[in-house]
């Protein structure tokens, strides 16, 4: 079946034309939900598992195989959610029930592009859904970004969460008393909170043992959260903000001048309940912490209306010693009424020995597919992968996308549920229109994948292998009064799975 061309009609409306395959009729379409449908989901994070769940429920004949480059499933729920947020991780129980479905299989330690190519998957499955998220970082592109002591927030998060790729990161927490976090979203608040929270509280979480040891020896007393815009535009949620403002033995610093609002700010506050609540919490914290001069307290500084322009080295010339910040002011973007930060030409240096850049995750492209480098997404229409972003774009039959790779690195875990529902709805709609009827009999699905992995001698980890890892981590955690003691190296994970 050839590609499906997108036609533009009227005010740039996109209409999909699905030419029915030979022998198609309405009766065959009605029966399609019971016919076998081989589906491969690449990525086992929330987007991947929600997609598998909706696919299994929406199509009685669907057989869903989930592959992931890690030996462990659950993506950012395991390696992204902060260790002191156990309630967010409860969703893995739902995902485990999905994996237990007889029509679903998990294959860990299988990397797209290295162990199996996209073309091989497309030849093996009727439907391939890309759900592998964002495993890279945006760059500031300013001088000094390669100095020691500068890390992305993702790297730091993966480090304290025991991700095998970051177990050797070893950030230096003992050579400085000050850390700068660039960004004021939820991830920025997460890393700041981990740096400031009492380690006796962290000891009861599933934080990696090496990270807990490093934090116990940390000399960091001050954390600066730097944002380009003001408190009205802070990108965090009220829940995350309330938590960090309530940390024990931490004094909060917010300049009163930064809390002064403009008419445009007032308009934003009126139009957004979330922004209004965040602004109210910051205003209240500024008053409550005013005049509190306990020298034993750690410090959390909210730095608004500043943007980094360069990183300055310390005396050794190799390690970061300060961040040069330019003052900013807000101006209307002239398009959608959004206020954007522009430089005011005034500069100041903020001394520090550790910088964590929380300016956004970035997905990685797939060889052979178009990729929007600016947005970090694969061009798509309701989850259907497009050949390009041009007006003559065509739909890639049987190829879909979900999660951050579909919409960009935004939202919370639950956001992926609605995202998956839309993509699965597109798959089911395409199935009803006959896209997968009379497909190539060579598409063997699970059996074909196993043949590919066997031929290449790929040592994959099935879900029961993950359950062995899970069991060993929980047993080790019990000895330390923790939910689990994470296994953090590739070799140890693969050994535990056998």
N, C-alpha and C positions, 0 to 999 in steps of 0.2 A: 504494500500500500504506500503511495507517495505521501509527501508532506501535504499538510492542509494549509492553504493560503488564507491569510487574514485580509478581509476587505474592509475598507474604511467608507463609512456612509454617514452623511449628514455631518453633525458636529463631532467628527472624529470618533463615532461609535464603532466598536469592533464587533463584527459578526463572524462567528465561526461556521464554516460550511463543512459538513461531514458527509462526504460521498459514501453511501452504503456499499459494502463489499458485495461481490457477486453472490447471489443466492440468499441475500438478506431479506427478511420479512419481519413484520411486527411480532409474529409468533416466536421467531427465533430470538428476538430481542427480549421478549418476556421470559424466555427460558434461560437466558444467559446468566442470571444470578445463581443458578444451580450448576452450571457447567464449570469445569476446572479453570481457574485463573491464577497463573503463576505470577506472584508479586515479590519483588526484592526491594527492601527498604535499606538504604545506605546511611547508617547512623542510628545509634540506639539511645539517644537522648530523649527528652520529653516529646519533641516533634516526631521522632521516629516511632516511639511506642504509641503515642496517641493515634498516629496514622495507621499503625498495625491494628490497633483496637477497633477503630472505626471501619477499617477494611474488612476485618473478620465479621463484624456485626452487619455490615452493609451488603456483603456478598457471600452467600452460603457456600460457594465453590472456591472461594479464595484460599490459596495456600501462601502464607507470608513468611519470607525468610528475611531476617534482620542481620546485616553484617556490620561490624565495627572494627576499627583499627586497634582498639584497646582490648585486652582480655576481659575487661569488666564492662558491664552495661550501665545504662542510665545517664551517661553524658554529664551535663552540668549539675545534675542533682547530686552526683557523687563528687565531682571535682570543681564545681562552681559555687554551689550553695555554701554559705559560711557555716563552720562547725557549730557555732552557737545558735543556729536556726534549725534544730531537729524537726520542728513541726513541718517545715517545708519539704523535708525528705520522706515524709510518710507516703507520698505518691508512689514510691518504689513498690509498695505492696500491690497497688493496682497494676503496675507494669509487670510485676512478677506473675500475676494471674494471667495476663495476656500471653506471656512467654510459656505458661503452662498449657495453653490451648494446643490441642493436638494438631491443629493446622498452622501452628507458628513454630519457627525454629530460630535460634540465635547462633551466630557464628562470629565469635570474637577473635581478635588477633588476625584479622583479614583486612588488608589495606587496599582501598580503591586506587588503581593506578600502578601499584607495585605488585600485588598478589593477583589481582584480577582487574581487567580493564573495563571501562564503561561499555565498549563495543561487545565484549564477551558477555556482560550481563544482559545487554539488549538482545543478543542472540539466544540467550537462555531463558529469559523471562518475558511474559506478555507486558508487564508493567514494571518500570524501575522508578523508584521515588528517592530523590536525593535529599537527605535530611541530616547531613553531617555537621551543620552548624558553623561556628566561627572559631578557627584555631590559630589566628594570627592577630596582629595589632595594627592600629593606625599609627602613623608616624607624625610627629610635629614638624619635622623638617627644619629644625633650627640648629645653630652651631652648638657643639658640645654634647649632642645627644648620645654619643658613643662613650662618654666618660663612665668610669666604674661607679657603682652606686646608683645608677639609673636603671630602673626596671619598669616593665609594663605592669599594670595592676593584674592582668591575666596571669602573668608569670608568677607574681607573688601569691595570688589566690591558688593557683595550681600547686605551688610550693607548700603552703600550709595545709592544703587538702590532700597531699600525698599523691599527686599525679605522677606517674613514672617518668614523664618527660622532664619534670622540674625537681626531682628529688635531690639533685646536686646543685641547685641554684645558689644556696648558701648566701643570702643577702647579709651584709655586714650591719648588725644592729648594735654593735658595741663601740664604734668609733665616733659616735656623734650623739648629741642630745636632741637633735631636731630632724624631723622628716617632713617633706613637702609632698602632698598628694594633689596632683593636677586633675581637676574635675570635681564635681559636686553631685554626681548621680549616686545611685544605690551601691554600685560596686566601689566607688570612692569611699563612701561611708563604711562599707564592709571592711576595707583594708585599714582605714583609720581606726575603726573600733577594735580590730584584732590587735593593733599596735598599742592601744591604750587600755584595753580590758585587763582586769586582774587575772593573772595566770592561774590562780587557784580555781577560778570559774572556768577557764578554758580547759583545765585538766580533766573536767568531767565530760568533755565533748569528744568527738572523734577526730580532733585535730591530729596531724601526724606527730609522732614522738619527737622527731628532730626539730620541727618547728616550735613545739612547746619548750624544748630545751633552749633554743635560741631566744625565744621571747622571755624566758625566765632570766636570761643573762643580758637582756636588752638595757641599754643606757638611754634610750629615747624617752624624753619627758615631754616634748612638744611636737604636736602634729598640726600642720597648716593645710587646710582644705581651700584650694585656690580655684576661683571661678571667674570666667570672663565677664559674666553679667552680674546682676544683683540678686538679692534674696527672693524677690518675686519670681525670678526665672530659674531658681535652683531646681535641678533636674531630679532630685530625690523624691521619694514618697514620704508621706507624713509618718507612716509606721517606722520606717528606717530612721528617720530624723529623730523621732521621739525616743527611740532606743539609744542612740548615741548621746543625746542630750542628757539621758538619765544614767550614764555610767557612773559607778562609784569612784570617788576620789579623783574626779576630773573637773577642772574648771573650764568654762566656756567663755571665749572672748569674741564679741561681735561689736564692731564700731557702730555707735548710734547714728553717725552720719550716713552709713550705708543703708539704714532702714528707712530713710526719707524717701517717700514715693512721689513719682511724677503722675500727671494725669493719665499717661499711657499705662503706667504700672497699675493705677487704680482700675482702669478698664480691664486689664488682664486678671486682676483679683476678682472683679465682679463676674467675669466669664468662666472662671475655673475654680471649682470647689477645692481641688487638690492644691493649686497654687496659693489659694487663700489660707488653707490650713497650714501649709509649710511656712508661709510668711508669719502667721500668728504664733507658731511655735518658736521661730527664730526671735521674734520680738519679745516674747515672754522670757526666753532664755537670757537675752541681753539684760533684762531687768533683774532677774533672779540671781545672776552671777556677779552683778555689779557690786564692787566693794568687798568681794570675797577674796581675802589675801592669805590663804593657807599655803605656805611654802612647800608643804609635803605633797600637794596635789600635782598631778600631771595636767597638761594644758592642751586644749583643743581650740585652735584659732580658725574662724571662718574669714577668709580673705576674699572679698568681693571686688568686682570691677578691676581685675588684673589679668593680663595674659602673658605667658612666658615668651621671651624673645631670644634668650640664649642661656645655656648652662655654663657656669664659670668653674674652672678647676680649682682645687685646693692647692696647697703649697707643693705637693708632690707632682702636680701637673697631670695626674692620671685619674684622680678621683674627683667627683663633683664636690664643690665647696659652697656653691650658692646658685640660686636661680635669679636671673635678671627678669624683672617684671615690668611691663608697661601698663600704666594706668589706662583705663578704658572709659568710654561713655556710651550710652545707648542711643541709637538712631533708628528711625523707621526704615525698613528695608525697601520701601517704595513699591512693594509687590503685594504681599499678603497681610500687611499691617503688623508684621512681626518685628520686634525690637532686636537689633543686632549690635554686637560690641565692636566699636572702632577705636583704634589707638589714639591717645591724647598727646603723645609725644613726651610724656614724663616717665622717667624710669627710676627704679629702686632695686636693690639687691636683697634677696632673702637668703640668709645663710642656712645651710643644711648639709648633712652628709648622706642623706638617702632621699631619692625621688621616686615616686610611684606614679606613672602616667595612666590615668583612668580617662582616656579620651575616646574610647570606643574599640570594640573588637572588630576583626575583619575576617571574612570568609576567604577561602582559597579557591582559585578557579579549577575547573575540571578540564583536562586536555580534550580539545575537540569541541568544546561548548563555548558560546559567547559568555562574556562576564563583564558586568558593570563595575569597574574598579573603584569608582567614586562611591557608589552605594554599597558595594560589596555583595551584590546579589546576581543571580542568574536571571536574565529577562524571562518573564513569565506572565501568563494571563490566567488568573485564578488557579495557579499551581501548574498549569500546562507550560512546559518549557518552550520558549520561542527561539528561533534560529538567530535572531538579532533584535535590536530595538527600533529598526527602521519600519517605515510604513508598509514595506513589502515583506515583513517578517512572516515566517511560516512556523507552524506548530510541529514539534518533533514527536511523531506518533509513539505513544507508550512511555514517554519520558515526562516525569513530573518533579516538582520541587516543593519543599515545605520547611517551615521554621525560619531561622535567621538567614539561610541561604535564599529564601524566597522573599522575605520582607525587610531584611537588615537586622542587625543585633539590637533589637528593642523588645520591651515587654518583660513580663514575669513568666514563671513556669506555666501558669494557666493560660497565658496568651497563646501558647502553642496548641491548645485544645481547639480553639476556634479556627486557627490557621490550618490545622489538620482536617477539620470538618470541611473546610472549603475545598482543599485539594482532593480529598476523597470523594466529595460530591462531583467534582469534575471527572474523576476516574469512572465513577458509576454512571454518570451521564454519557460519557464516551462509550462505555460498555453497552448501554442501552441503544446507542446509535449504531452499534455493530462494529466498532473498532477492533474488538478482540475476538470476533466470531471467525471461525475457520482460520485461526492463526497458524503459523508455521508449526507443523507437528514436531519439528526438531527442537522446539522450545520445551525443554524437559523440566524447567524449574529447579527444584531442590536437587533432583538426581543429577541434573547437568552441572549445578554448582559443585556438588561433591566430587564429580569426575574432574572438574577443572582443578580443584584444590588438591586432589590426590595426584594428578599428573604433575603438578608443580611442587609436590611435597610440602604443602603449606600446613603447618601445625596449628589448626584452629582450636578455639576454646568453645565448646558447646555450653548451653545454659547450666547443665549439671556441673560443668567445670567451674563456672562462676559460683554455683552454690557451695562448692568445696572451699573456694576462696572466702566466701561470705562466712561460712562456718568457722574457719580458722581465725579470721579476724575477730569474730565475736568472742570466741574462747579466749584469745589473747587479751581482748578488751576487758573481760570479766576480772582478770587478774589485777587490773589497774583501775577498776571501778569506772570504766569507760564503755560507751555503746559498742565500740570496736577499736582494735588497733590496726590501722590500715597497713597492708603490705604495699610497699612503695617503689619497688624496682621491677623491671620487666622480667628478669630471670626468676625472681622469687614468686611473682604472680603466676608465671607459666608452670613453675614447679608445684605450686599450691593447687593448680587446676587439674593436675594429673592424679 
